[in-house]
Amino acid sequence: MDDVDVVIIGAGSAGLAAAKTIRAAGLSFKLLEAMGRVGGRAWTSDQHFGVPFDIGCAWLHAADRNPYFPEAEAAGWTLHHHDMNVDHLYYRKRKASEAEEAEMKAADARLFELLAAHQVEEGDDDRLSALLAKGHAPRAAATFAGPMDFGADEDEISIRDFQAAADLDPNYFSKEGFGALVAHFGADLPVELSTPVRKILWDVPGVACVTDRGTIRARAVIVTASPAVLAFEEIEFSPALPDTHFGAFFDLPMGMLTKLPVEIRGTRLGLQPFDDLLIERLARHDIYFLCFPFDLDLMVGFVGGDFAWEMSAAGEAAGIDFVVDRLCNIFGADTRKHVARAMMTNWGGERFVRGAYAAARPGRSEARAALMQPVAEKIFFAGEHLAGPLIQTCGGARLSGESVARQVAALLAIG
Ligand SMILES: Cc1cc2nc3c(=O)[nH]c(=O)nc-3n(C[C@H](O)[C@H](O)[C@H](O)COP(=O)(O)OP(=O)(O)OC[C@H]3O[C@@H](n4cnc5c(N)ncnc54)[C@H](O)[C@@H]3O)c2cc1C
């Protein structure tokens, strides 16, 4: 393979954006992607339901700062503004009373007040659960903030990390799919698909990236693989990375969000398109449904955190049965007659992703800043896990890719 100025590892949102920025700076590059498609965690597929369905990211978060949003508008995408607001709350099989719904919303608001006021001192318990205990908020207040949004349970979330993340309103959905939008964004880029980078040598002039199809030398490399992929040492660094960086991969473990969409034909179950339905259960087995988005025949179930990992281990058939049983519990046994196709996403099983998105370990939120420092001015990291206040989001990943690529271009211009 030809030598280039910059190798970019990964053609997800961050890698595509980095490649576009490097190209705009007039530098040569190679964009290497392990999977047989672009987009990474941005992936729209019509294979399951005959209509575009986002297996990965779906909400265009922080639309007022999200570079994909104006592009979706310009492309004539069908957009729907949808900020989270629990319309239907159940405690197991029982519909919550109005008072209980109000209590839950108040507890949710209280959690954010507590977060805004909280100063983490050295030696403090940095787990979100500690804050909940202090504010005596019911655990349900953290269902969205924790497993459904952060992909992690409240005792695995760092308060500092959580505080640094932005409020993601306003949020939009697109009918055509966020994954399709990202693929459209990267469509004019040359990508070497099915080309995992196995090793990066950096005790040579520049770097040498070893793949099964040959080795590419470059002046710098931008690595956008998730921290879990890096912690599993899918890419070997030679010599080994400094502890600051290698340790940071482990301090940014992946949270999990699993989607369980079920096609429901011939009834809307008394629900409106885009209603939010939450079933609070016991021991973190909560499940959220986005109801009939765009009036499609789809109830999209979501489970997050440890329960989502458990569900992945139980397998798709068990996951689908769980969701259908929960719907039957609430809407009656007849609901089963309306169930058609269904599926379960499996991001934990994607070798080159290994989870949904990173959440810093309590007490370890500084790992993000550590990874933002280049190694020897030639190994740079980018991706959703390094996206500042827009961490965990696809728009944030793109901004991270662009920003790091600008940094690389500036450095190579001097060197
Ligand atoms: C279920 C789910 C729901 C989500 N919902 C939302 C949402 O609604 N809104 C939102 O904004 N975000 C959401 N996200 C998060 C969003 O999808 C990610 O933050 C974003 O897509 C990450 O982009 P990235 O470029 O950082 O990483 P990735 O998309 O993971 O891209 C990295 C790429 O690197 C490749 N790679 C890894 N190792 C190698 C290697 N050795 N060699 C070559 N290539 C390699 C991978 O195959 C991958 O394509 C969701 C994610 C999941 C999983």
The ligand as an SDF file (V2000), in Angstrom:
LIG
                    3D

 53 58  0  0  0  0  0  0  0  0999 V2000
  -27.5810    1.2540   20.2810 C   0  0  0  0  0  0  0  0  0  0  0  0
  -26.9560    2.6180   20.1430 C   0  0  0  0  0  0  0  0  0  0  0  0
  -27.7600    3.7350   20.1170 C   0  0  0  0  0  0  0  0  0  0  0  0
  -27.1910    4.9880   19.9820 C   0  0  0  0  0  0  0  0  0  0  0  0
  -28.0270    6.0750   19.9160 N   0  0  0  0  0  0  0  0  0  0  0  0
  -27.5000    7.2740   19.6290 C   0  0  0  0  0  0  0  0  0  0  0  0
  -28.3610    8.3560   19.2940 C   0  0  0  0  0  0  0  0  0  0  0  0
  -29.5850    8.2030   19.2910 O   0  0  0  0  0  0  0  0  0  0  0  0
  -27.7830    9.5540   18.9700 N   0  0  0  0  0  0  0  0  0  0  0  0
  -26.4280    9.7230   18.9320 C   0  0  0  0  0  0  0  0  0  0  0  0
  -25.9640   10.8180   18.6130 O   0  0  0  0  0  0  0  0  0  0  0  0
  -25.5950    8.7030   19.2410 N   0  0  0  0  0  0  0  0  0  0  0  0
  -26.0990    7.4820   19.5530 C   0  0  0  0  0  0  0  0  0  0  0  0
  -25.2810    6.4210   19.7370 N   0  0  0  0  0  0  0  0  0  0  0  0
  -23.8210    6.6550   19.7740 C   0  0  0  0  0  0  0  0  0  0  0  0
  -23.2340    6.8780   18.3980 C   0  0  0  0  0  0  0  0  0  0  0  0
  -23.6690    5.8660   17.5310 O   0  0  0  0  0  0  0  0  0  0  0  0
  -21.7160    6.8560   18.5340 C   0  0  0  0  0  0  0  0  0  0  0  0
  -21.3390    7.8210   19.5070 O   0  0  0  0  0  0  0  0  0  0  0  0
  -20.9850    7.2320   17.2500 C   0  0  0  0  0  0  0  0  0  0  0  0
  -21.5790    6.6440   16.1300 O   0  0  0  0  0  0  0  0  0  0  0  0
  -19.5420    6.7990   17.4200 C   0  0  0  0  0  0  0  0  0  0  0  0
  -18.7770    7.1890   16.3110 O   0  0  0  0  0  0  0  0  0  0  0  0
  -17.2070    6.9360   16.3170 P   0  0  0  0  0  0  0  0  0  0  0  0
  -16.7060    7.3270   14.9880 O   0  0  0  0  0  0  0  0  0  0  0  0
  -16.6020    7.5470   17.5140 O   0  0  0  0  0  0  0  0  0  0  0  0
  -17.0350    5.3630   16.5430 O   0  0  0  0  0  0  0  0  0  0  0  0
  -17.4980    4.1310   15.6320 P   0  0  0  0  0  0  0  0  0  0  0  0
  -18.7960    4.4290   14.9880 O   0  0  0  0  0  0  0  0  0  0  0  0
  -17.3910    2.9290   16.4880 O   0  0  0  0  0  0  0  0  0  0  0  0
  -16.3840    4.0880   14.5040 O   0  0  0  0  0  0  0  0  0  0  0  0
  -15.1310    3.5040   14.7280 C   0  0  0  0  0  0  0  0  0  0  0  0
  -14.8310    2.6140   13.5480 C   0  0  0  0  0  0  0  0  0  0  0  0
  -13.5300    2.0420   13.7430 O   0  0  0  0  0  0  0  0  0  0  0  0
  -13.5470    0.7530   13.1930 C   0  0  0  0  0  0  0  0  0  0  0  0
  -12.4350    0.0010   13.7490 N   0  0  0  0  0  0  0  0  0  0  0  0
  -12.2850   -0.4830   15.0050 C   0  0  0  0  0  0  0  0  0  0  0  0
  -11.1120   -1.1270   15.1170 N   0  0  0  0  0  0  0  0  0  0  0  0
  -10.4920   -1.0310   13.9300 C   0  0  0  0  0  0  0  0  0  0  0  0
   -9.2420   -1.5000   13.4250 C   0  0  0  0  0  0  0  0  0  0  0  0
   -8.4090   -2.2100   14.1810 N   0  0  0  0  0  0  0  0  0  0  0  0
   -8.9160   -1.2270   12.1320 N   0  0  0  0  0  0  0  0  0  0  0  0
   -9.7640   -0.5260   11.3380 C   0  0  0  0  0  0  0  0  0  0  0  0
  -10.9720   -0.0670   11.7660 N   0  0  0  0  0  0  0  0  0  0  0  0
  -11.3220   -0.3160   13.0530 C   0  0  0  0  0  0  0  0  0  0  0  0
  -14.9040    0.2120   13.5920 C   0  0  0  0  0  0  0  0  0  0  0  0
  -15.2890   -0.8860   12.7940 O   0  0  0  0  0  0  0  0  0  0  0  0
  -15.7980    1.4380   13.4050 C   0  0  0  0  0  0  0  0  0  0  0  0
  -16.3900    1.4630   12.1290 O   0  0  0  0  0  0  0  0  0  0  0  0
  -25.8010    5.1450   19.8640 C   0  0  0  0  0  0  0  0  0  0  0  0
  -24.9850    4.0090   19.8720 C   0  0  0  0  0  0  0  0  0  0  0  0
  -25.5570    2.7610   20.0120 C   0  0  0  0  0  0  0  0  0  0  0  0
  -24.6590    1.5550   19.9770 C   0  0  0  0  0  0  0  0  0  0  0  0
  1  2  1  0
  2  3  1  0
  2 52  2  0
  3  4  2  0
  4  5  1  0
  4 50  1  0
  5  6  2  0
  6  7  1  0
  6 13  1  0
  7  8  2  0
  7  9  1  0
  9 10  1  0
 10 11  2  0
 10 12  1  0
 12 13  2  0
 13 14  1  0
 14 15  1  0
 14 50  1  0
 15 16  1  0
 16 17  1  0
 16 18  1  0
 18 19  1  0
 18 20  1  0
 20 21  1  0
 20 22  1  0
 22 23  1  0
 23 24  1  0
 24 25  2  0
 24 26  1  0
 24 27  1  0
 27 28  1  0
 28 29  2  0
 28 30  1  0
 28 31  1  0
 31 32  1  0
 32 33  1  0
 33 34  1  0
 33 48  1  0
 34 35  1  0
 35 36  1  0
 35 46  1  0
 36 37  1  0
 36 45  1  0
 37 38  2  0
 38 39  1  0
 39 40  1  0
 39 45  2  0
 40 41  1  0
 40 42  2  0
 42 43  1  0
 43 44  2  0
 44 45  1  0
 46 47  1  0
 46 48  1  0
 48 49  1  0
 50 51  2  0
 51 52  1  0
 52 53  1  0
M  END
$$$$
